[in-house]
Amino acid sequence: MKKQNIVGKLIMDNGEMGIIINKISHASWTDDPYMNFHVSYEIKYINGTRCVISEPSLLEMISSGRIYFVEDDV
């Protein structure tokens, strides 16, 4: 997946429709290389469930086909 803003995109996740509602960026201090940056996404599903998933996990699920963008399916 190329770098793009995916917040607001409709997804299908194992038969459940959802929308990516938030990008969460945070950093943590470490000894080397001093700061690590992490990105996660918040997904809200039609059934009311919310989930926060790390960017690497989301990208893996997209590349495996478990999660796909609904717009790409139309």
N, C-alpha and C positions, 0 to 999 in steps of 0.2 A: 504494500500500500504506500503510495507516495504521500509526502507530507501535505496534509490539507486539514482544514477545520472540519471536524466531524461532529461538533456539537450541533444538535438540532436534527441530526440524521435519524431516519426511521430504520430500525434493524429488525431482522427476524432471527431469533435465537432458539434453536431447537423447537420450533413451532410456536414460540411466544413472541408477539410483537412488542417492541419497546422503542424508546427514543433516548438518545444520548443527551442528557440535560446539563452536564457540567464537566468541565476539564479542571482537574485539581492538580496544581503544580506545587511541589514542596521540596525543600532542600534540608539536608542534614549535615552536621559537621562531622568530619572524620579526620584521622591523622594524615592520611594520604589518599587522595589529592586535595585534602582540606574540605571540600564540599562535594556532596553527591546530590544530584538533582533527580527527582522522580516525578513521573506524570501518571495520574490515574484518571479514569472516567467514571462518572455516575450515570447509571442507566435506570430509567423508570419504565416498568413494564405495564401493559394494559391492565393486568390483574391487580395493580397497585403495589407490587413488589418493587423495591429499589435495591440496587446492587452497585458497589464500587469495585472496579476491576483495574488492575495495573495495565499500563500501556503495552508492555511486552506480552502479557497474557491475552489481551484483547487482539493484538496483531496476530498472535498464534492461532486464535480461534477463527479469525477472519481468513487467514491463509489456509486453514484446514477445511473451511467451508461450513463450520458449525454455526458461525454468525455471518450474516451477509446483509448488505444494505438493500432495503426494499426498492429504492430508486434504481439500482442496478438491475433489478429483476423485471422492471416494467418495459 
